[in-house]
Amino acid sequence: MLLNKHPQEFIFDDQHPEVVISVGGDGTLLAAFQKYKNEVEQVRFIGVHTGHLGFYADWQEFELDQLVTSLLNSQGQMVQYPLLATQTHYHDGQEVTNLALNEASIKQVTGTLAVDVYLDGEIFERFRGDGLTAATPTGSTAYNKAIGGAVLHPSLASIQLAEIASINNRVFRTLGSPLVVGPDETIRIVPLKEQQSVIITHDLLNETSNQVDWIEFKVAKERISFVSYRHTPFWHRVRNSFIGDEVVD
């Protein structure tokens, strides 16, 4: 629709775009990111929300004309957020790298997930429970928050490892709280059982495999860029999403 109204100003390029406009909710933008993650350093994203203001949306659908004006007068303004980089090693020696905007997780297909957790190559704990999730600062407001993780400001180049229903008793012990690591640290998750069938997620994408040797999480060298003509501050987004306009005296 935007292109039809302004055919001289905008050129549609589905393969190598400079700007990607996502119309929908945050899930739609996550899908757009996954589609263009290999171009992420050349692309700026814009979120247009069709409901309430989302974490990745600065515009409402009735503001499209104003958005077009901002695009036409663009000076390249943008704000950047950290991303999560993962590397998965399989039994056959294959290694697969990936990026996530919100989070990546590892869960057991059935039963209890049993893994060793390494920080920078040193064993930290042996985890037993439903799973583990690693979240970016912007992703910390999503599934991470629902399982008791902290909300981190995106100016912090970090990832947060949170437990999903860990088993803690006199026999099995874990840290029992979220763990935040910086840009120079790596988290490695190693399944304890040979041929253990696990589910690995990256945002909206899922993979099931019984051939995983280990998966590593770290802050990606790439960052995602959003057009910032009228950027909503992060804590305003948090307040609008979880607290609302009510003021407590």
Backbone as numpy.savetxt, mean C-alpha at the origin, in Angstrom:
# Nx Ny Nz CAx CAy CAz Cx Cy Cz
-14.55 11.15 -20.97 -15.39 12.36 -20.97 -14.52 13.61 -20.97
-13.47 13.63 -20.12 -12.59 14.79 -20.08 -11.89 14.98 -21.42
-11.45 13.87 -22.03 -10.74 13.96 -23.30 -11.67 14.43 -24.42
-12.91 14.00 -24.40 -13.86 14.41 -25.44 -14.13 15.90 -25.41
-14.13 16.48 -24.20 -14.40 17.92 -24.07 -13.18 18.76 -24.44
-12.00 18.18 -24.34 -10.76 18.95 -24.58 -9.81 18.15 -25.47
-10.22 17.86 -26.72 -9.39 17.01 -27.59 -8.06 17.64 -27.98
-7.97 18.97 -27.96 -6.74 19.63 -28.35 -5.72 19.70 -27.21
-6.22 19.71 -25.99 -5.33 19.90 -24.84 -4.79 18.59 -24.28
-5.57 17.50 -24.42 -5.17 16.23 -23.81 -5.04 15.14 -24.86
-4.03 14.32 -24.72 -3.82 13.18 -25.60 -3.96 11.91 -24.78
-4.81 11.01 -25.22 -5.02 9.75 -24.50 -3.87 8.79 -24.81
-3.20 8.31 -23.76 -2.10 7.35 -23.90 -2.24 6.32 -22.80
-2.79 5.17 -23.14 -3.04 4.12 -22.15 -1.78 3.36 -21.77
-0.74 3.45 -22.60 0.47 2.67 -22.36 1.50 3.41 -21.50
1.72 4.68 -21.82 2.74 5.45 -21.11 2.19 6.83 -20.75
1.21 6.90 -19.87 0.60 8.18 -19.52 1.50 9.02 -18.62
1.29 10.32 -18.66 1.95 11.23 -17.72 1.08 11.45 -16.49
-0.24 11.44 -16.70 -1.20 11.62 -15.61 -2.26 10.53 -15.72
-2.55 9.89 -14.59 -3.61 8.88 -14.52 -4.70 9.41 -13.60
-5.92 9.53 -14.12 -7.06 9.99 -13.33 -7.91 8.78 -12.97
-8.05 8.54 -11.68 -8.84 7.42 -11.18 -10.16 7.95 -10.65
-11.27 7.48 -11.23 -12.60 7.91 -10.82 -13.28 6.75 -10.12
-13.59 6.92 -8.84 -14.19 5.85 -8.05 -13.79 6.00 -6.60
-13.45 4.89 -5.98 -12.99 4.91 -4.60 -11.50 4.63 -4.52
-11.02 4.43 -3.29 -9.61 4.13 -3.11 -9.24 2.79 -3.75
-10.18 1.85 -3.78 -9.92 0.57 -4.44 -9.65 0.74 -5.92
-10.35 1.66 -6.55 -10.13 1.94 -7.97 -8.74 2.50 -8.19
-8.30 3.37 -7.27 -6.97 3.94 -7.42 -5.89 2.89 -7.17
-6.12 1.98 -6.22 -5.17 0.89 -6.00 -5.02 0.05 -7.26
-6.14 -0.20 -7.94 -6.08 -0.96 -9.19 -5.31 -0.19 -10.26
-5.51 1.12 -10.33 -4.78 1.95 -11.30 -3.29 1.93 -11.00
-2.94 2.00 -9.71 -1.53 1.94 -9.35 -0.91 0.61 -9.77
-1.61 -0.50 -9.50 -1.07 -1.80 -9.87 -0.90 -1.92 -11.39
-1.79 -1.27 -12.15 -1.67 -1.31 -13.60 -0.44 -0.57 -14.09
-0.12 0.56 -13.44 0.97 1.41 -13.92 2.17 1.43 -12.97
2.30 0.43 -12.10 3.38 0.45 -11.12 4.76 0.41 -11.77
4.87 -0.19 -12.95 6.16 -0.21 -13.63 6.51 1.14 -14.25
5.54 2.05 -14.29 5.75 3.40 -14.81 5.65 4.43 -13.70
5.68 3.98 -12.45 5.29 4.84 -11.34 6.15 6.09 -11.22
7.40 6.04 -11.64 8.26 7.20 -11.51 8.04 8.22 -12.62
7.25 7.86 -13.64 6.95 8.78 -14.73 5.50 9.26 -14.70
4.71 8.76 -13.76 3.28 9.03 -13.74 2.89 9.83 -12.50
1.95 10.76 -12.67 1.30 11.42 -11.54 -0.16 10.97 -11.50
-0.65 10.69 -10.31 -2.01 10.20 -10.15 -2.93 11.29 -9.62
-4.20 11.20 -10.02 -5.25 12.06 -9.49 -6.42 11.16 -9.10
-6.91 11.34 -7.88 -8.06 10.57 -7.43 -9.32 11.42 -7.44
-10.35 10.95 -8.13 -11.66 11.60 -8.13 -12.63 10.65 -7.46
-13.14 11.05 -6.31 -13.99 10.17 -5.52 -15.45 10.40 -5.87
-16.19 9.30 -6.00 -17.61 9.40 -6.34 -18.50 9.35 -5.11
-17.88 9.24 -3.93 -18.66 9.25 -2.69 -18.06 10.26 -1.74
-17.68 9.80 -0.54 -17.00 10.68 0.40 -15.53 10.80 0.02
-14.89 11.84 0.55 -13.47 12.05 0.27 -12.66 10.85 0.72
-11.83 10.32 -0.16 -11.01 9.16 0.16 -9.59 9.57 0.49
-8.80 8.61 0.95 -7.42 8.91 1.29 -6.59 9.28 0.07
-6.97 8.77 -1.08 -6.20 9.05 -2.29 -6.98 9.94 -3.26
-8.04 10.57 -2.80 -8.86 11.39 -3.69 -9.00 12.80 -3.13
-8.60 13.78 -3.93 -8.72 15.18 -3.55 -9.89 15.87 -4.24
-10.53 15.17 -5.18 -11.58 15.79 -5.99 -12.86 14.97 -5.92
-14.00 15.67 -6.01 -15.29 15.02 -6.13 -15.72 15.06 -7.60
-16.64 14.17 -7.98 -17.01 14.04 -9.38 -17.66 15.31 -9.94
-18.29 16.13 -9.09 -18.93 17.36 -9.59 -17.91 18.48 -9.80
-16.64 18.22 -9.51 -15.60 19.24 -9.66 -14.72 19.00 -10.88
-15.18 18.20 -11.84 -14.34 17.83 -12.98 -13.91 19.03 -13.81
-14.80 20.01 -14.00 -14.42 21.19 -14.78 -13.29 21.96 -14.09
-13.36 22.06 -12.77 -12.30 22.72 -12.02 -11.00 21.93 -12.12
-11.12 20.60 -12.11 -9.94 19.75 -12.25 -9.28 19.96 -13.61
-10.08 20.05 -14.66 -9.54 20.26 -16.00 -8.78 21.59 -16.06
-9.36 22.62 -15.48 -8.68 23.92 -15.46 -7.33 23.83 -14.75
-7.30 23.11 -13.65 -6.05 22.93 -12.92 -5.02 22.17 -13.75
-5.49 21.14 -14.48 -4.59 20.38 -15.33 -4.01 21.25 -16.45
-4.86 22.07 -17.05 -4.40 22.92 -18.16 -3.38 23.95 -17.69
-3.47 24.36 -16.43 -2.54 25.35 -15.89 -1.44 24.72 -15.05
-1.26 23.43 -15.22 -0.33 22.68 -14.37 1.11 23.15 -14.54
1.80 23.25 -13.42 3.24 23.51 -13.39 4.00 22.30 -12.86
3.34 21.15 -12.86 4.00 19.92 -12.41 3.99 19.72 -10.91
3.10 20.41 -10.20 3.06 20.27 -8.75 2.69 18.83 -8.37
3.35 18.31 -7.34 3.02 16.96 -6.90 3.46 16.74 -5.46
2.85 15.74 -4.84 3.23 15.28 -3.52 3.54 13.80 -3.65
4.54 13.32 -2.92 4.98 11.93 -3.06 4.81 11.16 -1.76
4.49 9.87 -1.91 4.31 8.98 -0.77 5.22 7.76 -0.92
5.66 7.18 0.21 6.47 5.95 0.15 5.66 4.76 -0.36
6.37 3.82 -0.96 5.79 2.56 -1.42 6.47 1.39 -0.72
5.84 0.24 -0.77 6.39 -0.99 -0.21 6.94 -1.85 -1.34
8.19 -2.29 -1.19 8.81 -3.21 -2.15 8.87 -4.60 -1.55
8.52 -5.61 -2.35 8.61 -6.99 -1.88 9.45 -7.80 -2.85
10.08 -8.82 -2.30 10.81 -9.79 -3.12 10.46 -11.18 -2.61
9.95 -12.02 -3.49 9.54 -13.37 -3.12 10.47 -14.38 -3.79
11.05 -15.28 -2.99 11.95 -16.31 -3.50 11.24 -17.66 -3.43
11.29 -18.40 -4.56 10.59 -19.68 -4.66 11.57 -20.85 -4.64
11.04 -22.06 -4.42 11.87 -23.26 -4.31 12.73 -23.50 -5.55
12.22 -23.11 -6.73 12.96 -23.36 -7.96 14.02 -22.31 -8.25
14.22 -21.38 -7.32 15.22 -20.34 -7.50 14.69 -19.06 -8.10
13.47 -19.05 -8.55 12.88 -17.85 -9.14 12.65 -16.79 -8.06
12.92 -15.54 -8.42 12.65 -14.41 -7.53 11.74 -13.42 -8.25
10.71 -12.96 -7.55 9.75 -12.03 -8.13 9.69 -10.79 -7.25
9.85 -9.62 -7.85 9.74 -8.36 -7.12 8.39 -7.72 -7.41
7.92 -6.93 -6.46 6.62 -6.30 -6.61 6.57 -5.01 -5.80
5.54 -4.21 -6.05 5.31 -2.97 -5.31 3.89 -2.97 -4.78
3.69 -2.32 -3.64 2.35 -2.14 -3.09 2.21 -0.70 -2.61
1.03 -0.15 -2.82 0.73 1.20 -2.35 0.20 1.18 -0.92
-0.65 0.22 -0.60 -1.20 0.09 0.75 -0.46 -0.92 1.60
-0.53 -2.19 1.20 0.09 -3.23 2.02 0.29 -4.51 1.24
1.15 -5.36 1.79 1.31 -6.74 1.35 1.14 -7.61 2.58
0.69 -8.84 2.37 0.48 -9.73 3.52 0.81 -11.16 3.14
1.02 -11.98 4.16 1.20 -13.41 3.98 0.32 -14.11 5.00
-0.48 -15.07 4.50 -1.40 -15.82 5.35 -1.32 -17.30 4.97
-1.72 -18.14 5.90 -1.84 -19.56 5.64 -3.16 -19.84 4.93
-3.16 -20.74 3.95 -4.40 -21.08 3.25 -5.39 -21.71 4.22
-4.93 -22.69 4.98 -5.75 -23.31 6.03 -4.90 -23.49 7.27
-5.50 -23.39 8.42 -4.76 -23.60 9.66 -3.93 -22.39 10.06
-2.89 -22.66 10.83 -2.05 -21.61 11.41 -0.80 -21.37 10.58
-0.51 -20.09 10.33 0.73 -19.73 9.66 1.87 -19.83 10.66
2.95 -20.52 10.29 4.14 -20.63 11.13 5.34 -20.15 10.33
5.96 -19.04 10.77 7.07 -18.45 10.03 8.12 -17.92 11.01
9.34 -17.82 10.52 10.38 -17.09 11.23 10.46 -15.68 10.65
10.63 -14.70 11.53 10.74 -13.30 11.11 12.17 -12.83 11.35
12.81 -12.34 10.28 14.18 -11.84 10.36 14.19 -10.33 10.12
14.99 -9.62 10.90 15.21 -8.20 10.70 16.67 -8.00 10.32
16.89 -7.49 9.11 18.25 -7.29 8.61 19.11 -8.53 8.75
18.55 -9.68 8.43 19.31 -10.92 8.41 19.42 -11.64 9.73
18.90 -11.08 10.81 18.97 -11.72 12.12 17.58 -12.14 12.57
17.50 -13.35 13.14 16.21 -13.85 13.60 15.65 -12.94 14.69
14.39 -12.57 14.55 13.74 -11.71 15.54 12.71 -12.48 16.36
11.87 -13.25 15.67 10.85 -14.01 16.39 10.34 -15.15 15.52
9.69 -16.10 16.16 8.96 -17.15 15.46 7.48 -16.87 15.65
6.81 -16.63 14.54 5.40 -16.22 14.58 4.49 -17.38 14.27
3.42 -17.49 15.06 2.33 -18.40 14.76 1.02 -17.63 14.91
0.18 -17.71 13.90 -1.10 -17.01 13.93 -1.75 -17.06 12.56
-2.66 -16.11 12.32 -3.37 -16.09 11.03 -2.53 -15.50 9.91
-1.63 -14.55 10.24 -0.83 -13.96 9.19 -0.10 -12.71 9.65
0.64 -12.12 8.72 1.39 -10.89 8.94 1.13 -9.95 7.77
1.07 -8.66 8.07 0.89 -7.68 7.01 1.93 -6.57 7.15
2.46 -6.11 6.02 3.41 -5.00 5.99 2.74 -3.85 5.27
2.66 -2.69 5.92 1.91 -1.56 5.37 2.79 -0.34 5.19
2.48 0.44 4.16 3.09 1.75 3.98 2.43 2.74 4.95
2.99 3.95 5.11 2.32 4.94 5.96 0.89 5.26 5.51
0.68 5.47 4.20 -0.69 5.72 3.75 -1.56 4.48 3.91
-0.98 3.31 3.72 -1.72 2.07 3.91 -1.98 1.75 5.37
-1.31 2.47 6.27 -1.50 2.20 7.70 -2.92 2.52 8.16
-3.66 3.27 7.36 -5.04 3.61 7.73 -6.05 2.57 7.25
-5.58 1.56 6.52 -6.48 0.57 5.94 -6.51 -0.70 6.80
-6.19 -1.84 6.21 -6.26 -3.12 6.94 -5.36 -3.10 8.17
-4.21 -2.45 8.06 -3.29 -2.34 9.18 -3.97 -1.76 10.42
-4.74 -0.70 10.24 -5.45 -0.08 11.37 -6.50 -1.03 11.94
-7.16 -1.77 11.06 -8.22 -2.68 11.50 -7.70 -3.80 12.40
-6.41 -4.15 12.25 -5.84 -5.22 13.08 -4.98 -4.66 14.21
-5.15 -3.37 14.51 -4.47 -2.79 15.66 -3.17 -2.09 15.38
-2.85 -1.85 14.11 -1.63 -1.14 13.77 -1.75 0.35 14.01
-0.61 1.02 14.07 -0.59 2.47 14.27 -0.78 3.19 12.95
-1.29 4.42 13.01 -1.41 5.27 11.83 -0.15 6.11 11.73
0.56 5.99 10.60 1.82 6.69 10.39 1.67 7.78 9.34
2.31 8.91 9.57 2.29 10.00 8.60 3.17 9.62 7.40
2.74 9.92 6.17 3.50 9.52 4.99 4.83 10.23 4.82
5.13 11.23 5.63 6.46 11.83 5.58 7.51 10.90 6.17
7.07 9.85 6.88 7.98 8.87 7.45 8.24 7.77 6.43
9.45 7.70 5.92 9.80 6.64 4.97 9.97 5.34 5.75
8.91 4.58 5.86 8.91 3.41 6.74 7.88 2.40 6.28
7.97 1.20 6.84 6.92 0.20 6.70 6.61 -0.35 8.08
5.39 -0.83 8.23 4.92 -1.32 9.52 4.49 -2.77 9.40
5.07 -3.63 10.24 4.69 -5.04 10.27 3.71 -5.25 11.41
2.53 -5.78 11.08 1.50 -6.00 12.09 1.05 -7.46 12.07
0.72 -7.96 13.25 0.31 -9.35 13.39 -1.20 -9.49 13.19
-1.58 -10.60 12.58 -3.00 -10.94 12.43 -3.28 -12.13 13.33
-3.94 -11.88 14.45 -4.36 -12.94 15.38 -3.20 -13.87 15.74
-2.16 -13.31 16.35 -1.02 -14.13 16.76 -1.37 -15.02 17.94
-0.68 -16.16 18.03 -0.84 -17.08 19.15 0.22 -16.74 20.20
-0.22 -16.34 21.37 0.70 -16.01 22.46 0.26 -16.73 23.72
1.11 -17.62 24.21 0.86 -18.36 25.44 2.20 -18.72 26.07
2.22 -19.67 26.99 3.47 -20.03 27.66 4.44 -20.77 26.73
3.92 -21.28 25.62 4.76 -22.03 24.68 5.21 -21.15 23.51
4.28 -20.39 22.95 4.56 -19.57 21.78 4.47 -18.09 22.16
5.51 -17.33 21.78 5.55 -15.91 22.11 5.96 -15.10 20.89
5.28 -13.97 20.67 5.68 -13.00 19.66 5.74 -11.62 20.32
6.19 -10.64 19.56 6.25 -9.28 20.10 4.87 -8.80 20.53
3.86 -9.17 19.76 2.49 -8.84 20.14 2.09 -7.40 19.89
2.87 -6.67 19.11 2.55 -5.28 18.78 3.13 -4.96 17.41
2.65 -3.88 16.78 3.20 -3.51 15.47 4.68 -3.15 15.57
5.39 -3.35 14.47 6.82 -3.09 14.40 7.07 -2.16 13.22
7.72 -1.03 13.45 7.99 -0.05 12.39 9.48 -0.04 12.09
9.83 -0.18 10.81 11.23 -0.16 10.41 11.45 0.96 9.40
12.69 1.43 9.33 13.04 2.54 8.47 13.46 2.13 7.07
13.92 3.10 6.27 14.20 2.85 4.85 15.40 1.96 4.59
16.26 1.76 5.57 17.46 0.94 5.36 17.34 -0.44 5.98
16.15 -0.81 6.43 15.96 -2.10 7.09 15.08 -3.01 6.25
15.32 -4.31 6.40 14.60 -5.33 5.63 13.97 -6.34 6.56
12.73 -6.70 6.27 12.02 -7.75 7.01 11.91 -8.97 6.09
12.36 -10.12 6.58 12.22 -11.35 5.81 11.34 -12.33 6.57
10.36 -12.89 5.86 9.44 -13.88 6.42 9.74 -15.23 5.78
10.04 -16.23 6.63 10.43 -17.56 6.14 9.44 -18.60 6.66
8.62 -19.20 5.79 7.72 -20.28 6.23 8.52 -21.44 6.81
8.01 -22.00 7.92 8.73 -23.07 8.61 8.52 -24.43 7.96
7.36 -24.62 7.37 7.02 -25.94 6.85 7.32 -26.02 5.35
8.00 -27.09 4.94 8.22 -27.34 3.52 6.87 -27.54 2.83
6.71 -26.95 1.66 5.47 -27.06 0.88 4.27 -26.42 1.59
4.54 -25.51 2.53 3.44 -24.81 3.20 2.72 -23.92 2.20
1.41 -24.07 2.09 0.63 -23.31 1.13 0.22 -21.98 1.75
0.65 -20.87 1.14 0.39 -19.55 1.69 -0.28 -18.67 0.65
-0.96 -17.65 1.15 -1.56 -16.62 0.30 -0.76 -15.34 0.48
-0.25 -14.80 -0.61 0.50 -13.54 -0.59 -0.32 -12.49 -1.33
-0.53 -11.35 -0.70 -1.31 -10.28 -1.32 -0.44 -9.04 -1.52
-0.74 -8.32 -2.59 -0.18 -6.99 -2.85 -1.36 -6.08 -3.20
-1.78 -5.26 -2.25 -2.98 -4.44 -2.44 -4.16 -5.34 -2.81
-4.66 -5.25 -4.04 -5.83 -6.02 -4.44 -5.48 -7.36 -5.09
-4.19 -7.64 -5.28 -3.76 -8.84 -5.99 -3.44 -9.96 -5.01
-3.84 -11.20 -5.36 -3.62 -12.36 -4.51 -2.89 -13.45 -5.27
-2.02 -14.15 -4.56 -1.33 -15.31 -5.12 -1.31 -16.41 -4.08
-1.62 -17.63 -4.47 -1.52 -18.79 -3.59 -0.42 -19.70 -4.10
0.50 -20.10 -3.20 1.63 -20.93 -3.61 2.11 -21.78 -2.45
2.59 -22.98 -2.77 3.24 -23.83 -1.78 4.72 -23.97 -2.09
5.24 -23.01 -2.86 6.64 -23.06 -3.31 7.46 -21.87 -2.80
6.99 -21.19 -1.77 7.65 -19.98 -1.30 8.75 -20.32 -0.29
9.98 -19.90 -0.58 11.08 -20.02 0.38 11.02 -18.89 1.40
10.87 -17.67 0.90 10.78 -16.51 1.78 10.24 -15.32 1.00
9.80 -14.32 1.75 9.38 -13.05 1.17 9.97 -11.92 2.00
10.50 -10.91 1.33 11.11 -9.76 2.01 10.27 -8.50 1.78
10.22 -7.67 2.83 9.54 -6.38 2.77 10.55 -5.28 3.07
10.49 -4.19 2.32 11.31 -3.02 2.61 10.70 -1.79 1.96
11.15 -0.62 2.38 10.70 0.62 1.75 11.26 0.66 0.33
10.40 0.91 -0.64 10.82 0.93 -2.04 11.63 2.18 -2.34
12.52 2.06 -3.31 13.25 3.25 -3.77 12.33 4.15 -4.59
11.31 3.55 -5.21 10.32 4.34 -5.95 9.32 4.97 -4.98
8.73 6.07 -5.42 7.66 6.72 -4.66 6.52 7.01 -5.62
5.30 7.03 -5.09 4.16 7.38 -5.92 3.93 8.89 -5.84
3.56 9.48 -6.97 3.35 10.93 -7.05 1.88 11.23 -7.32
1.33 12.18 -6.57 -0.03 12.66 -6.78 0.01 14.13 -7.17
-0.82 14.49 -8.14 -0.97 15.90 -8.51 -1.49 16.66 -7.29
-0.88 17.79 -7.00 -1.16 18.47 -5.72 -1.69 19.89 -5.90
-2.63 20.08 -6.83 -3.21 21.41 -6.98 -3.97 21.82 -5.72
-4.60 20.85 -5.10 -5.40 21.14 -3.92 -5.31 19.93 -3.00
-4.11 19.69 -2.52 -3.87 18.46 -1.76 -4.46 18.58 -0.35
-5.16 17.53 0.08 -5.74 17.48 1.42 -4.71 16.94 2.40
-4.35 17.68 3.46 -3.36 17.19 4.43 -3.75 15.83 5.01
-2.74 15.02 5.28 -2.96 13.64 5.71 -3.83 13.56 6.96
-3.53 14.37 7.97 -4.29 14.27 9.22 -5.73 14.74 9.03
-5.98 15.62 8.06 -7.35 15.99 7.73 -8.10 14.78 7.17
-7.40 13.99 6.35 -8.01 12.78 5.80 -8.35 11.79 6.91
-7.41 11.63 7.84 -7.63 10.70 8.95 -8.84 11.15 9.77
-8.87 12.43 10.10 -9.98 12.95 10.90 -11.32 12.79 10.17
-11.35 13.13 8.89 -12.59 13.04 8.12 -13.08 11.60 8.01
-12.15 10.66 7.92 -12.52 9.26 7.71 -12.95 8.55 8.98
-12.31 8.88 10.11 -12.53 8.08 11.32 -13.19 8.84 12.47
-13.14 10.16 12.43 -13.67 10.94 13.55 -14.85 11.79 13.13
-14.75 12.44 11.98 -15.83 13.29 11.51 -15.74 14.69 12.08
-16.85 15.40 12.05 -16.88 16.80 12.45 -17.20 17.01 13.92
-17.47 15.92 14.63 -17.81 16.07 16.05 -16.61 16.57 16.84
-16.82 17.57 17.64 -15.77 18.14 18.49 -16.12 17.84 19.95
-15.16 17.23 20.63 -15.37 16.88 22.04 -14.80 17.99 22.91
-15.63 18.57 23.79 -15.16 19.64 24.69 -14.34 19.04 25.83
